[in-house]
Amino acid sequence: MASLAEEFGVEGEWSVMVRHRIRWAECDLYGHVNHTAYLVMFEDLRVDHWRSLGQVLRADAPGPVVAKLEARYVRALGFQDEVLLTMRVPGLRNTSFTHDYAVWKGGLCFECKALLVCVQDGASTPIPPEARRLMIERDGAKPA
């Protein structure tokens, strides 16, 4: 992963790194990435991460729901740009955890913090033990 980090100008430690080519559907009329497209890009990382924790996404099982997003747009990106999407899990509590996301191309272009709440049957529920263990041991999450 070090070579990917160098190639895209990534700073800091990230547990997930994925190459992505900007699609036309992610752009506005001027060929710039639409502000909402950044959030959709990270939906796939969020789903893949949950599944990598041994969890499923079903209505009858605990799963993450986005409770809060905080985004900062640093530099514009456009159609066909090759970028690196990164994600990390800085912390967790009993029923919630945080994700940091970033998009890189010659340095930081976009960053976002997300608060995710584990829910089941419409109510918050404790993070499943195996998911909690992996977020701490594998992803480096710090319990609060």
C-alpha positions as CSV (number, residue, x, y, z in Angstrom):
1,M,0.0,0.0,0.0
2,A,3.0,2.3,0.5
3,S,3.4,2.7,-3.3
4,L,-0.3,3.6,-3.7
5,A,0.1,6.2,-0.9
6,E,3.2,7.7,-2.6
7,E,1.5,7.7,-6.1
8,F,-1.5,9.7,-4.9
9,G,0.2,11.8,-2.2
10,V,-1.6,10.2,0.7
11,E,-0.8,11.5,4.2
12,G,-1.4,9.5,7.4
13,E,-2.4,5.9,8.0
14,W,-5.4,4.4,6.2
15,S,-6.7,0.8,6.6
16,V,-8.5,0.8,3.2
17,M,-7.2,2.1,-0.1
18,V,-9.1,1.7,-3.5
19,R,-8.3,3.1,-6.9
20,H,-11.3,4.8,-8.6
21,R,-11.7,6.4,-12.0
22,I,-14.2,9.3,-12.0
23,R,-17.3,8.3,-14.1
24,W,-19.4,10.7,-16.2
25,A,-22.3,9.9,-14.0
26,E,-20.4,11.4,-11.0
27,C,-19.9,14.7,-12.8
28,D,-21.9,17.9,-13.4
29,L,-22.5,19.6,-16.7
30,Y,-19.0,21.1,-16.6
31,G,-17.3,17.7,-16.1
32,H,-16.5,18.4,-12.4
33,V,-17.3,15.8,-9.7
34,N,-20.7,16.7,-8.2
35,H,-20.6,17.4,-4.5
36,T,-22.9,14.5,-3.7
37,A,-21.0,12.0,-5.8
38,Y,-18.2,12.0,-3.2
39,L,-20.6,10.6,-0.6
40,V,-21.9,7.9,-2.9
41,M,-18.3,6.8,-3.7
42,F,-17.8,6.0,0.0
43,E,-21.0,4.0,0.2
44,D,-19.3,1.1,-1.5
45,L,-16.4,1.3,0.9
46,R,-18.7,1.4,3.9
47,V,-20.6,-1.7,2.7
48,D,-17.5,-3.6,1.9
49,H,-16.0,-2.7,5.3
50,W,-19.1,-3.9,7.1
51,R,-19.0,-7.2,5.2
52,S,-15.3,-7.6,5.9
53,L,-16.2,-7.5,9.6
54,G,-18.2,-10.7,9.0
55,Q,-21.5,-8.9,9.0
56,V,-24.4,-8.9,6.6
57,L,-26.7,-6.1,5.3
58,R,-30.2,-7.3,5.9
59,A,-33.3,-5.7,7.6
60,D,-33.3,-8.4,10.2
61,A,-29.6,-8.0,11.2
62,P,-27.6,-5.2,12.9
63,G,-26.2,-2.8,10.4
64,P,-24.6,0.7,10.1
65,V,-26.8,3.7,9.4
66,V,-25.2,7.1,8.7
67,A,-26.2,9.5,11.5
68,K,-23.9,12.4,10.6
69,L,-21.6,13.5,7.8
70,E,-19.0,16.3,7.9
71,A,-17.4,17.0,4.5
72,R,-14.7,19.3,3.3
73,Y,-14.0,19.9,-0.4
74,V,-10.4,20.8,-1.0
75,R,-9.7,20.6,-4.8
76,A,-12.0,19.9,-7.7
77,L,-11.8,16.7,-9.6
78,G,-13.1,15.9,-13.1
79,F,-14.2,13.2,-15.5
80,Q,-11.8,10.4,-16.0
81,D,-9.4,11.5,-13.2
82,E,-7.9,8.5,-11.5
83,V,-8.1,8.9,-7.7
84,L,-7.5,6.9,-4.6
85,L,-10.3,6.5,-2.1
86,T,-9.2,5.9,1.5
87,M,-11.1,4.9,4.7
88,R,-10.2,4.3,8.3
89,V,-12.0,3.6,11.6
90,P,-10.6,6.0,14.2
91,G,-13.0,5.2,17.0
92,L,-16.0,3.3,18.3
93,R,-18.4,3.3,21.2
94,N,-21.0,0.8,22.3
95,T,-23.5,1.3,19.4
96,S,-21.6,3.7,17.1
97,F,-18.4,4.1,15.3
98,T,-16.7,6.7,13.1
99,H,-15.2,6.5,9.6
100,D,-12.8,8.9,8.0
101,Y,-12.8,9.1,4.2
102,A,-10.6,10.9,1.8
103,V,-10.0,11.3,-1.9
104,W,-6.5,11.8,-3.1
105,K,-4.9,12.8,-6.4
106,G,-1.5,14.6,-6.0
107,G,-2.6,15.2,-2.4
108,L,-5.8,15.6,-0.6
109,C,-8.9,16.6,-2.7
110,F,-11.8,15.7,-0.3
111,E,-12.2,14.5,3.2
112,C,-15.2,13.4,5.2
113,K,-16.0,12.2,8.7
114,A,-19.0,10.0,9.3
115,L,-20.8,8.9,12.4
116,L,-22.4,5.5,11.9
117,V,-24.9,4.0,14.3
118,C,-25.5,0.3,14.5
119,V,-29.3,-0.3,14.3
120,Q,-31.7,-3.2,14.2
121,D,-35.4,-3.1,14.0
122,G,-35.3,0.7,13.9
123,A,-33.4,1.2,17.1
124,S,-29.7,1.5,18.0
125,T,-28.1,-1.8,19.1
126,P,-24.6,-2.7,20.3
127,I,-22.0,-3.3,17.6
128,P,-21.7,-7.1,17.1
129,P,-18.8,-8.5,19.2
130,E,-16.8,-9.8,16.1
131,A,-17.2,-6.6,14.3
132,R,-16.1,-4.7,17.4
133,R,-13.0,-6.9,17.8
134,L,-11.9,-6.5,14.1
135,M,-12.4,-2.8,14.1
136,I,-10.1,-2.6,17.2
137,E,-7.5,-5.2,16.3
138,R,-7.4,-4.9,12.5
139,D,-8.5,-1.4,11.8
140,G,-7.0,0.3,14.8
141,A,-10.2,1.8,16.2
142,K,-9.8,3.3,19.6
143,P,-12.7,2.5,22.0
144,A,-14.2,5.6,23.7
